[in-house]
Amino acid sequence: MSLVRLNIKGISYSQTQNGAYALILNEVDGDRKLPIVIGAFEAQSIAIALEKEIRPPRPLTHDLFKNFADRFDIVVKQVIIHKLVDGVFYSSLICERDKIEEIIDARTSDAIALALRFNAPIFTYKNILDKAGIYLKVNPKKEGEEDEEDSVLVDDFIAEELETGTTKNIYKSKTLDELHNLLDEAVANEDYEKAAKIRDEISKR
């Protein structure tokens, strides 16, 4: 499968979905965008990395990871968004130490926050872009009618993604105690994809 390189187009905040952000990735040699719904913390971390002049007084979690990696001569060479299941993107960090490569599983928002800090390229597979890529205009810094239309497009996308994620979510009707028990069980069984979905549902609560 062929890889497609992506650039970060920007981050759009939903005017209708409180606390929801869409990270917009753009294919380098094309016009398609790959929007990914992310949380507020990840959006802040990515935004700080994009704005080179902003330096938090203390290291954020992703800055700490970068400092730790630098200390032990670990380099993130690239990020690959390698899978899309039920609207959830799965990513890998391709790391290198002493000329030995390791592949580490990561949430896409975390992977991109780290890619920015390591100046590492971001890729996805062509079939994922064919499936999830859309043509979306995003002009977050402009004012006027066009910007409003773009905001509506982003809001519609985020609302659709969130609705899809919750209506198909079999854990929606579970109590928090039941979710925590299911999470412990999934981790014990090493079913980490299931654990990630349960963790996301707990986070939404």
Buried (B, 14 or more C-beta within 10 A) or exposed (E): EEBBBBEBBBBBBBEEBEEBBBBBBBBEEEEBBBBBBBBEBBBBBBBBBEEEEEEEEEEBEBBEBBEEBEEEEBEBEBBBBBBBEEBBBBBBBBBBEEEEEEEEEBBBBBBBBBBBBBEBBBBBBEEBBEEBBEEBEBBBEEEEEEBEEBBEBBBEBBBEBBEEBEEEBEBEEBEEEEBBEBBEEBBEEEEEEBBBBBBBBBEBE
